[in-house]
């Protein structure tokens, strides 16, 4: 496990989304990979540094798809995969207070982190994909400590293929699938029912129900 991973703090999130969404998990994985390759010894063919002139590999996100650096040095691109949810119970209900109507809701979320390794040599792409796989395999049990990930359900590495946008490049993909749990509360302002009065409608011979709420 890379030095500095132990020093990682919980993702803070922001005012609009929670601190451990699948996007935050992908960002945490990117940080872990950077730290691991940063700790490689001087002279290692895939040692990472923050300086473009000295680093042997590059890290990027899928949002920078048209980066001109691709092909100049091996690159590792990290992105968030699809997200879906599985209900745990009817109405996502976990707990309810019958006196107030307030309740705790919960649902399981399945998602993944996709990592694409791009290099000019097929062997470089394969070696980096294997290293990435090993790093994630040895650190996956730490993810539940830092996030609300319950478990990493699978790790997969694809064969090396020609890069679809450049025949001179090769790529391999590493996919880490995981399950996480989201919880939220429903709170209701108390509404008192003062009375229920039934009025007889002589014209229609039907009862009309009138609710008087505070």
C-alpha positions as CSV (number, residue, x, y, z in Angstrom):
1,X,0.0,0.0,0.0
2,X,1.5,3.3,-1.0
3,X,2.8,5.7,1.7
4,X,0.4,8.6,2.0
5,X,-2.7,6.5,1.4
6,X,-2.9,6.1,5.1
7,X,-2.9,9.9,5.4
8,X,-5.9,10.3,3.0
9,X,-8.8,12.2,4.5
10,X,-12.5,11.5,3.8
11,X,-13.7,13.1,0.6
12,X,-15.5,16.3,1.5
13,X,-18.0,16.5,-1.4
14,X,-19.7,19.9,-1.7
15,X,-23.0,21.7,-1.0
16,X,-24.9,20.0,-3.8
17,X,-23.9,16.3,-3.7
18,X,-22.9,13.8,-1.0
19,X,-19.3,13.1,-0.1
20,X,-19.1,9.5,-1.4
21,X,-20.9,9.4,-4.7
22,X,-19.5,7.0,-7.4
23,X,-17.8,10.1,-8.8
24,X,-15.9,10.6,-5.6
25,X,-14.9,6.9,-5.6
26,X,-13.4,7.3,-9.1
27,X,-11.5,10.4,-7.9
28,X,-10.2,8.4,-4.9
29,X,-9.1,5.6,-7.2
30,X,-7.2,8.1,-9.3
31,X,-5.5,9.5,-6.2
32,X,-4.5,5.9,-5.1
33,X,-3.0,5.1,-8.5
34,X,-1.1,8.4,-8.6
35,X,0.3,7.7,-5.1
36,X,1.3,4.2,-6.0
37,X,3.3,5.1,-9.1
38,X,4.7,8.1,-7.3
39,X,6.3,5.8,-4.8
40,X,8.2,3.8,-7.4
41,X,12.0,4.1,-7.2
42,X,14.0,6.5,-9.2
43,X,14.7,5.2,-12.7
44,X,11.7,3.0,-12.8
45,X,10.3,3.0,-16.4
46,X,6.8,3.9,-15.2
47,X,7.6,6.2,-12.3
48,X,5.1,9.1,-12.0
49,X,6.0,12.7,-11.1
50,X,4.0,15.9,-11.2
51,X,6.4,17.4,-13.7
52,X,5.5,16.6,-17.4
53,X,9.2,16.7,-18.4
54,X,10.3,14.1,-15.8
55,X,7.3,11.8,-15.4
56,X,7.3,8.5,-17.2
57,X,3.5,8.1,-17.3
58,X,0.5,10.5,-17.4
59,X,-2.8,10.5,-15.5
60,X,-5.9,12.0,-17.0
61,X,-9.7,11.9,-16.9
62,X,-12.1,11.0,-19.6
63,X,-13.1,14.7,-19.8
64,X,-9.8,15.5,-21.4
65,X,-10.3,13.0,-24.3
66,X,-8.5,15.1,-26.9
67,X,-5.3,15.6,-25.0
68,X,-2.3,16.1,-27.2
69,X,-0.2,14.3,-24.7
70,X,-1.6,10.9,-25.7
71,X,1.0,8.8,-27.5
72,X,4.0,10.9,-26.2
73,X,4.0,8.9,-22.9
74,X,1.9,6.0,-21.5
75,X,-1.4,7.4,-20.1
76,X,-3.9,6.1,-17.5
77,X,-7.4,7.6,-17.8
78,X,-9.8,7.1,-14.9
79,X,-13.6,7.6,-15.3
80,X,-16.8,6.7,-13.5
81,X,-18.9,3.8,-14.9
82,X,-22.7,3.4,-15.1
83,X,-24.8,3.8,-12.0
84,X,-27.9,1.7,-11.1
85,X,-29.8,1.0,-7.9
86,X,-31.5,-2.0,-6.3
87,X,-34.3,-1.4,-3.8
88,X,-33.7,-3.0,-0.4
89,X,-37.3,-2.9,0.7
90,X,-40.7,-1.6,-0.4
91,X,-40.5,2.2,-0.8
92,X,-36.8,2.1,0.2
93,X,-38.1,2.1,3.8
94,X,-35.4,1.2,6.4
95,X,-37.1,2.6,9.6
96,X,-40.2,4.7,10.4
97,X,-41.5,6.6,13.5
98,X,-45.2,5.9,13.5
99,X,-45.9,8.9,15.8
100,X,-44.4,11.5,13.5
101,X,-44.3,9.8,10.1
102,X,-40.6,10.5,9.8
103,X,-38.6,7.7,8.2
104,X,-35.1,6.6,7.2
105,X,-34.8,5.4,3.6
106,X,-32.0,3.4,2.1
107,X,-31.0,1.8,-1.3
108,X,-28.0,-0.1,-2.7
109,X,-26.1,1.4,-5.6
110,X,-24.0,-0.5,-8.1
111,X,-21.4,1.3,-10.1
112,X,-17.8,1.0,-11.3
113,X,-14.6,2.7,-12.0
114,X,-13.2,2.4,-15.6
115,X,-9.5,2.7,-16.2
116,X,-8.0,2.9,-19.7
117,X,-4.3,2.4,-20.2
118,X,-3.0,3.8,-23.5
119,X,0.6,3.3,-24.8
120,X,2.5,3.1,-28.0
121,X,3.8,-0.4,-27.3
122,X,1.3,-3.2,-26.6
123,X,3.6,-4.6,-23.8
124,X,3.7,-1.2,-22.0
125,X,-0.1,-1.1,-22.0
126,X,-0.3,-4.6,-20.7
127,X,2.3,-4.1,-18.0
128,X,0.6,-0.9,-16.8
129,X,-2.8,-2.6,-16.8
130,X,-1.4,-5.5,-14.7
131,X,0.1,-3.0,-12.3
132,X,-3.2,-1.1,-12.0
133,X,-5.0,-4.4,-11.4
134,X,-2.6,-5.3,-8.6
135,X,-2.8,-1.9,-6.9
136,X,-6.6,-2.0,-6.9
137,X,-6.7,-5.7,-5.7
138,X,-4.4,-4.8,-2.7
139,X,-6.3,-1.6,-1.7
140,X,-9.9,-2.5,-2.4
141,X,-10.6,-3.5,1.2
142,X,-9.7,0.0,2.3
143,X,-12.4,1.7,0.2
144,X,-15.1,0.9,2.8
145,X,-13.0,2.7,5.4
146,X,-12.8,5.9,3.4
147,X,-16.2,5.8,1.7
148,X,-19.7,4.2,2.0
149,X,-18.6,1.5,-0.5
150,X,-19.7,-1.9,1.0
151,X,-17.5,-4.1,-1.2
152,X,-15.6,-4.3,-4.4
153,X,-17.5,-7.0,-6.3
154,X,-15.1,-7.6,-9.2
155,X,-11.9,-6.5,-10.9
156,X,-11.5,-7.2,-14.6
157,X,-8.7,-6.6,-17.1
158,X,-9.4,-6.6,-20.9
159,X,-6.9,-7.9,-23.5
160,X,-4.7,-5.3,-25.2
161,X,-6.3,-3.8,-28.3
162,X,-5.5,-1.2,-31.0
163,X,-6.7,2.2,-29.9
164,X,-9.7,3.0,-32.0
165,X,-8.8,6.6,-32.7
166,X,-5.1,6.0,-33.5
167,X,-3.7,2.8,-35.1
168,X,-0.3,3.6,-33.6
169,X,-1.6,3.3,-30.0
170,X,-2.6,0.3,-27.9
171,X,-4.9,0.2,-24.9
172,X,-6.2,-2.1,-22.1
173,X,-9.1,-1.5,-19.8
174,X,-9.4,-2.3,-16.1
175,X,-12.9,-2.2,-14.5
176,X,-13.5,-2.2,-10.8
177,X,-17.2,-2.8,-9.9
178,X,-18.5,-2.0,-6.4
179,X,-21.6,-1.8,-4.3
180,X,-22.3,1.2,-2.1
181,X,-25.3,2.2,0.1
182,X,-27.1,5.5,0.2
183,X,-29.3,6.6,3.2
184,X,-31.6,9.6,3.6
185,X,-34.4,10.8,5.8
186,X,-37.9,11.9,5.2
187,X,-39.3,14.4,7.7
188,X,-42.8,15.7,7.8
189,X,-44.2,18.7,9.6
190,X,-46.9,17.4,12.1
191,X,-50.4,18.0,10.8
192,X,-53.3,17.6,13.3
193,X,-56.7,16.4,12.3
194,X,-59.1,18.6,14.2
195,X,-62.3,17.0,13.0
196,X,-64.1,15.0,10.4
197,X,-67.6,16.1,9.7
198,X,-70.0,14.2,7.4
199,X,-72.7,16.3,5.7
200,X,-75.7,14.8,4.0
201,X,-76.4,16.0,0.5
202,X,-80.1,15.7,0.0
203,X,-80.0,16.3,-3.7
204,X,-77.6,13.4,-4.5
205,X,-78.3,11.2,-1.5
206,X,-74.6,10.9,-0.9
207,X,-72.3,11.8,2.0
208,X,-69.8,14.6,1.6
209,X,-66.7,14.2,3.7
210,X,-65.1,17.4,5.0
211,X,-61.6,17.3,6.5
212,X,-60.6,20.2,8.8
213,X,-56.8,20.4,9.2
214,X,-54.8,22.7,11.3
